[in-house]
Amino acid sequence: MTALRYARKAVLALVGLAVLIGLWELYKSLGPARGGTLFGVPIWARAGNAAMPHVTSVIDAFGAQEVGGATIVRGSTAPTVFESVLSAAGNSLLWAGVGFAIGVVVGLGLALVMDRLQVLERALLPWIVLSQTVPLIALAPLVTGWGNGLSIGPLEWQRWMSVSLIAGYLAFFPVAVGMARGLKSPGAVPTEYFRSVNAGWWQTLTRLKLPASVPFLVPALRLAAAGAVVGTVVGEISIGLEGGIGRLIISYSQGATGDPSRVYTAVIGAAALGLVTAAIVTLFDLALRRYQRTGNAS
């Protein structure tokens, strides 16, 4: 049944993609080439080739060779756009993965601390929520400035570490809030039973609270993975880190007047990056399926 459910989701995703492509081509055929305004406010997107290339043009752009300095040239032959997007997405995935790991560790640690001491929950939770109101555009230069010249023993701070730290900043919030809620989810009956047998905090945590929190943790991890990808792309653009999908979008945007299709190849690469992270979390979801049934039952 689980395989059938995921197969159904995959089919629906493909249908949704086909509908999106159909709507894109329909608007391109019927929409105004120069856009449209209402009372001076732009409300209709431009449907001309400079703004909305055909889907087939975007697909063809993946096979075109690089002509600028946006990517690394392998030997004497320039890579294709597909190779450039794949390489950039791989780098961004690595940096986002590090940020995701940072966010999960920090988020779980905060949730456990808040569960252990309620006074810390009342003190920390407002600041955790408030932390997400800081714009990343303002945070990125600060993180980069803090990291410049920093070294821990033989390890020197690299620019990509700033990007991963920004990704972790977005990733920790849903994990901390979701896990804190999950740790408090066990019902009154099982909680009272553990108290009656004089179970300690660690035993109650490992045998009752952690299994019960899995249904809350998995959605939080999905949000954290998406946040890590967004933080990575924004961080790359903000600090000017080369080699990632964010900078590739900027590089292709600078030449969009000549070939707008390439911009969309990088955007598709960023979207695929999000899908890959979602798929990884789904594997984690499958591994913890039995705990989710236990958590729902309790």
C-alpha positions as CSV (number, residue, x, y, z in Angstrom):
1,M,0.0,0.0,0.0
2,T,2.9,2.4,0.7
3,A,4.4,1.8,-2.7
4,L,1.0,2.4,-4.3
5,R,0.5,5.6,-2.4
6,Y,3.8,7.0,-3.5
7,A,3.2,5.9,-7.1
8,R,-0.1,7.7,-7.1
9,K,1.7,10.8,-5.8
10,A,4.3,10.5,-8.6
11,V,1.6,10.3,-11.2
12,L,-0.2,13.3,-9.8
13,A,3.1,15.2,-9.8
14,L,3.6,14.4,-13.5
15,V,0.0,15.5,-14.3
16,G,0.6,18.7,-12.4
17,L,3.8,19.3,-14.4
18,A,1.9,18.7,-17.7
19,V,-0.8,21.1,-16.7
20,L,1.8,23.8,-15.8
21,I,3.5,23.4,-19.1
22,G,0.1,23.6,-20.9
23,L,-0.8,26.8,-19.1
24,W,2.6,28.3,-19.8
25,E,2.3,27.7,-23.6
26,L,-1.4,28.8,-23.5
27,Y,-0.5,32.1,-21.9
28,K,2.4,32.6,-24.3
29,S,0.1,32.2,-27.2
30,L,-2.7,34.4,-26.0
31,G,-1.0,36.8,-23.5
32,P,0.3,40.3,-24.4
33,A,3.8,40.3,-25.7
34,R,4.7,43.5,-23.8
35,G,2.5,42.8,-20.8
36,G,-0.4,44.8,-19.5
37,T,-1.3,47.3,-16.8
38,L,-4.4,48.2,-14.9
39,F,-4.5,51.8,-13.7
40,G,-0.8,52.0,-14.3
41,V,-0.1,48.9,-12.2
42,P,1.5,45.9,-14.2
43,I,-0.7,42.9,-13.8
44,W,0.0,40.9,-16.9
45,A,3.4,39.3,-17.4
46,R,5.1,39.7,-20.8
47,A,4.5,36.8,-23.1
48,G,7.2,37.7,-25.6
49,N,10.2,35.4,-26.3
50,A,12.5,37.7,-24.3
51,A,10.5,37.0,-21.1
52,M,8.7,33.6,-21.8
53,P,10.6,31.3,-24.1
54,H,8.9,28.2,-25.3
55,V,9.3,25.1,-23.2
56,T,11.0,23.4,-26.2
57,S,13.5,26.3,-26.3
58,V,14.4,25.7,-22.6
59,I,14.9,22.0,-23.2
60,D,17.1,22.7,-26.2
61,A,19.1,25.2,-24.1
62,F,20.2,22.3,-21.8
63,G,22.2,20.8,-24.7
64,A,23.9,24.1,-25.8
65,Q,27.5,24.7,-25.0
66,E,28.7,27.4,-22.6
67,V,30.1,30.4,-24.3
68,G,30.9,32.6,-21.2
69,G,32.9,32.3,-18.0
70,A,30.0,31.3,-15.8
71,T,31.2,27.8,-15.4
72,I,34.4,25.8,-15.2
73,V,35.7,24.7,-18.6
74,R,36.9,21.1,-18.6
75,G,40.0,20.8,-20.7
76,S,39.7,22.5,-24.1
77,T,36.0,21.8,-24.5
78,A,33.3,23.9,-22.9
79,P,30.7,22.0,-21.0
80,T,27.1,22.0,-21.9
81,V,24.5,24.0,-20.0
82,F,23.1,20.8,-18.6
83,E,26.6,19.9,-17.2
84,S,27.0,23.4,-15.7
85,V,23.5,23.3,-14.1
86,L,24.2,19.7,-12.8
87,S,27.6,20.7,-11.3
88,A,26.2,23.9,-9.7
89,A,23.3,22.0,-8.3
90,G,25.6,19.4,-6.9
91,N,27.7,22.1,-5.1
92,S,24.5,23.7,-3.7
93,L,23.2,20.4,-2.6
94,L,26.4,19.8,-0.6
95,W,26.3,23.2,1.0
96,A,22.5,22.8,1.7
97,G,23.2,19.4,3.2
98,V,25.7,20.8,5.6
99,G,23.3,23.6,6.6
100,F,20.5,21.1,7.0
101,A,22.6,19.0,9.3
102,I,23.4,22.1,11.4
103,G,19.8,23.1,11.5
104,V,18.7,19.6,12.6
105,V,21.3,19.4,15.4
106,V,20.6,22.8,16.7
107,G,16.8,22.4,16.4
108,L,16.8,19.0,18.2
109,G,19.1,20.4,20.9
110,L,16.8,23.4,21.5
111,A,13.7,21.2,21.6
112,L,15.3,18.8,24.1
113,V,16.4,21.7,26.3
114,M,13.0,23.3,26.2
115,D,11.3,20.0,27.0
116,R,13.7,19.4,29.9
117,L,13.2,22.8,31.5
118,Q,10.0,24.6,31.0
119,V,11.5,27.9,32.2
120,L,13.9,27.7,29.3
121,E,11.0,27.1,26.9
122,R,9.3,30.3,28.0
123,A,12.6,32.1,27.7
124,L,13.8,30.7,24.4
125,L,10.7,30.2,22.3
126,P,9.9,33.9,21.7
127,W,13.5,34.4,20.5
128,I,13.4,31.4,18.3
129,V,10.3,32.8,16.6
130,L,11.8,36.3,16.5
131,S,15.0,35.0,14.8
132,Q,13.0,34.2,11.6
133,T,12.1,37.8,11.1
134,V,15.7,38.8,10.3
135,P,16.0,39.2,6.5
136,L,18.7,37.0,4.9
137,I,19.9,39.8,2.8
138,A,21.0,41.6,5.9
139,L,22.3,38.5,7.7
140,A,24.5,37.2,4.9
141,P,27.1,40.0,5.0
142,L,27.3,39.7,8.8
143,V,27.9,36.0,8.7
144,T,30.6,36.5,6.0
145,G,32.3,39.2,8.1
146,W,32.3,37.0,11.2
147,G,33.8,34.1,9.3
148,N,36.6,36.0,7.5
149,G,39.9,35.1,9.1
150,L,38.3,32.6,11.5
151,S,40.1,29.4,12.1
152,I,39.6,26.5,14.5
153,G,42.9,24.7,14.9
154,P,44.0,23.7,11.4
155,L,40.5,24.3,10.0
156,E,40.1,27.7,8.3
157,W,36.8,29.3,7.6
158,Q,35.7,28.9,3.9
159,R,33.2,31.1,2.1
160,W,30.9,28.1,1.5
161,M,30.7,27.6,5.3
162,S,29.0,31.0,5.5
163,V,26.4,29.8,3.0
164,S,25.8,26.6,5.0
165,L,25.5,28.5,8.2
166,I,22.8,30.7,6.6
167,A,21.0,27.5,5.4
168,G,21.2,26.1,8.9
169,Y,19.7,29.4,10.2
170,L,16.6,28.7,8.1
171,A,16.5,25.0,8.8
172,F,16.7,25.0,12.6
173,F,13.4,26.8,13.2
174,P,10.9,24.2,11.9
175,V,12.8,21.4,13.6
176,A,12.9,23.2,17.0
177,V,9.2,24.1,16.9
178,G,8.0,20.8,15.5
179,M,10.1,18.7,17.8
180,A,9.1,20.7,20.8
181,R,5.5,20.1,20.0
182,G,6.1,16.4,19.3
183,L,7.8,15.9,22.6
184,K,4.7,17.1,24.4
185,S,2.3,15.0,22.2
186,P,2.1,11.8,24.3
187,G,-1.4,11.4,25.8
188,A,-2.2,11.6,29.5
189,V,-2.5,7.8,30.0
190,P,1.0,6.8,28.7
191,T,2.6,9.8,30.5
192,E,0.9,8.9,33.8
193,Y,2.0,5.2,33.3
194,F,5.7,6.2,33.0
195,R,5.4,8.4,36.1
196,S,3.7,5.5,38.0
197,V,6.6,3.2,37.3
198,N,9.1,5.9,38.4
199,A,10.7,6.1,34.9
200,G,13.5,8.7,34.7
201,W,13.6,11.6,32.2
202,W,15.9,9.7,29.8
203,Q,13.8,6.6,29.8
204,T,10.7,8.5,29.2
205,L,12.3,10.4,26.4
206,T,13.7,7.4,24.5
207,R,10.7,5.1,25.0
208,L,7.8,7.5,24.9
209,K,8.4,11.0,23.8
210,L,10.8,10.4,20.9
211,P,8.7,7.7,19.2
212,A,5.6,9.9,19.7
213,S,7.3,12.9,18.2
214,V,8.2,11.3,14.8
215,P,4.9,12.3,13.2
216,F,5.8,15.9,14.0
217,L,9.4,15.6,13.2
218,V,9.0,14.4,9.6
219,P,7.0,17.4,8.4
220,A,9.4,19.6,10.2
221,L,12.3,18.0,8.4
222,R,10.6,18.6,5.0
223,L,10.3,22.3,5.9
224,A,13.9,22.4,7.1
225,A,15.1,20.8,3.9
226,A,13.3,23.4,1.8
227,G,14.6,26.2,4.1
228,A,18.1,24.9,3.7
229,V,17.8,25.1,-0.1
230,V,16.4,28.6,0.0
231,G,19.0,29.7,2.4
232,T,21.8,28.3,0.2
233,V,20.6,30.0,-2.9
234,V,20.0,33.3,-1.2
235,G,23.4,33.0,0.6
236,E,25.2,32.3,-2.7
237,I,23.7,35.3,-4.3
238,S,24.2,37.6,-1.3
239,I,27.9,36.8,-0.7
240,G,28.8,36.2,-4.3
241,L,30.0,32.6,-3.9
242,E,30.8,31.0,-7.2
243,G,30.0,27.5,-8.2
244,G,26.5,27.1,-6.9
245,I,23.1,27.3,-8.5
246,G,22.3,30.7,-7.1
247,R,25.3,32.4,-8.7
248,L,24.5,30.5,-12.0
249,I,21.1,32.1,-12.0
250,I,22.7,35.5,-11.7
251,S,25.3,34.7,-14.4
252,Y,22.6,33.6,-16.8
253,S,20.4,36.5,-15.9
254,Q,23.1,38.9,-17.0
255,G,23.0,37.5,-20.5
256,A,19.2,37.0,-20.5
257,T,18.7,39.5,-23.3
258,G,20.7,37.3,-25.7
259,D,19.4,33.9,-24.5
260,P,16.6,34.0,-21.9
261,S,16.2,30.2,-22.0
262,R,19.3,29.7,-20.0
263,V,17.9,31.5,-17.0
264,Y,15.1,29.0,-16.9
265,T,17.5,26.1,-17.0
266,A,19.2,27.4,-13.8
267,V,15.8,27.9,-12.2
268,I,14.8,24.4,-13.1
269,G,18.0,23.2,-11.6
270,A,17.2,25.0,-8.4
271,A,13.7,23.4,-8.4
272,A,15.2,20.0,-9.0
273,L,17.5,20.6,-6.0
274,G,14.4,21.1,-3.8
275,L,12.9,17.9,-5.2
276,V,16.0,16.0,-4.4
277,T,16.0,17.2,-0.8
278,A,12.3,16.3,-0.5
279,A,13.0,12.8,-1.8
280,I,15.8,12.3,0.8
281,V,13.5,13.3,3.6
282,T,10.9,10.9,2.1
283,L,13.4,8.0,2.5
284,F,13.8,9.1,6.1
285,D,10.0,9.1,6.5
286,L,9.8,5.5,5.2
287,A,12.5,4.4,7.6
288,L,10.5,5.7,10.5
289,R,7.1,4.6,9.3
290,R,6.5,2.2,12.2
291,Y,7.2,4.9,14.7
292,Q,4.6,7.2,13.1
293,R,2.0,4.5,13.5
294,T,3.1,4.2,17.2
295,G,2.9,7.9,17.6
296,N,-0.5,8.2,16.0
297,A,-1.8,5.3,18.1
298,S,-0.7,7.0,21.3
